[in-house]
Amino acid sequence: MTQPFSLIQHELEEVETEIRRNISSEVSLIPEIGEHLLFSGGKRFRPALLILCSRLLSTKSSKESISLAGMIELIHTATLLHDDVVDSADLRRGVESANTRWGNGASILVGDFLFSQASSIMVSVGDMRIIGTIALTTKKMSEGEMFQLSLEGTLNISEDEYLTLINNKTAVLIASACKIGAILENAKSDIEEKLRTFGEKLGMAFQIVDDVLDFSSDSKEIGKPVGKDLTEQKATLPLIFALLKMDKQERSKTEKIFLTDTKSKEDINYIVDLVTKYGGIEYSMNKAKEFIESAKEKLNDFPDSDEKQALLHLSDFVIERKT
């Protein structure tokens, strides 16, 4: 991602400063946990989108865009802290998760602190459209996480349900980052909607690729064990598709393994091999590519610029990434 990020390198450095300022506290454990996750290899994908969408319309970054880009990353990080507690995750980005090192209580409370700091940033900017956007976004994200929790331990999930889930869980925050970039520049409603939809499609593809990597990547590359979703009894698109192709015996064994609390490496490999055999990975990647092409179409009416090219490069990165 060096190329699209290089255009806004100075702004991203300012975002880093903004983030550090907002995790400072007299309670030393707060910045300690915050820095552990915030500076452990995050891509700053969402802040970059907000800044690029803002610059797409103005070519210059405002002080508010830097603050709100930091706000978006604080919200994203808060959700990761909470998610790792819910999932009892041991690793995050290849390092020990906060809940493993400091416990569930500390992780939840620092997540709450980050949400509070994000709220303070929004209030300081004072745009009710942005406050309303984030309020709706966090509501949908909570609904997405609860929906996922309700589906754990079952293979009876349709592709449509899966797409609804990842829209709320992942795509909505990415869409909001793009929309806020437009709001900051007082864009017309149709422009605002185009950038919001661009972000939504990008977010859908981002999560699908993330779920594919759980089946097809190396644990050292993705920073978490391969088959983590299977271990947590989460059925994602590669498996959902492959299940439709399995014979009765294969599906029965897959379901038995899926519902077993402790899975061996051989168990995981059995399901991964079936998903690969029946084209679950290929189908899912093609679906992600469809979302990316649809996202790119939303940029067609914008004049050519370095910012537009950077957004297109980021779109390609979503498909090409290995982590």
PyMOL commands that set and color helices and strands:
alter all, ss='L'
color gray80, all
select helices_A, chain A and resi 2-6+9-22+29-38+45-58+63-87+98-102+104-125+128-151+159-184+189-216+219-222+228-231+237-243+248-258+265-277+280-297+306-320
alter helices_A, ss='H'
color red, helices_A
select strands_A, chain A and resi 91-92+95-96
alter strands_A, ss='S'
color yellow, strands_A
deselect
rebuild
show_as cartoon
